[in-house]
Amino acid sequence: HHALEARDALRRAEKTIAGLNPLTREIFLLQRIDHMSYPEIARLKGLSVKTVESHMSKALAALRRSRGAR
């Protein structure tokens, strides 16, 4: 039962991440998968730290919304 719920949650998260704006998705993955800091991502992408923060906020809000939608 718990494994099924976990798989469903993972599928929802993957679908949500895939549906993000490409730059938002890349920033999210650089931070969460590659463990890069916001300043590192900002330098890599030629963005301000505030812009990186904004993209992360959008990604996290989308994930929170997808968790509520079952």
PAPA-11900 format. One record per residue (C-alpha): residue in one letter; x, y, z. Coordinates in steps of 0.001 Angstrom, whole numbers, plus 500000, padded with zeros to 6 digits. Example, Ala and Ser with C-alpha at 12.3 -4.5 7.8 and 13.67 -1.06 7.14 Angstrom:
BEGIN
A512300495500507800 S513670498940507140 
***
This chain:
BEGIN
H500000500000500000 H502735502484500976 A504913501442498048 L502035502088495651 E501438505549497158 A505162506313496916 R505247505243493258 D502218507414492494 A503819510388494247 L507052509876492311 R505160509685489013 R503302512913489826 A506575514633490749 E508295513446487551 K505349514621485438 T505335517997487196 I509098518462486741 A508862517466483063 G506126520063482586 L508145522948484012 N509532525752481868 P512861524382480534 L515009526906482435 T513042526367485656 R513458522594485253 E517201522920484616 I517708525168487646 F515655522823489835 L517664519777488711 L521019521559489104 Q520077522414492675 R518360519186493743 I520300516572491759 D523717518212491308 H523559519963494715 M524717523278493274 S524174526429495326 Y522049529292494043 P525162531467493453 E526831528602491537 I523752528136489354 A523506531905488808 R527123532040487613 L526711528973485390 K523539530273483731 G524496533969483653 L521578534907485908 S521159536797489150 V520756534831492374 K517292536418492707 T516303534963489318 V517521531512490405 E515500531891493634 S512422532832491599 H512749529754489356 M513213527492492397 S510133529002494044 K508090528282490915 A509345524687490752 L508692524021494436 A505205525573494254 A504373523348491272 L505542520285493205 R503503521284496254 R500406521686494047 S500995518282492422 R501197516630495840 G497744517942496671 A496258516694493389 R495652512976493748 
***
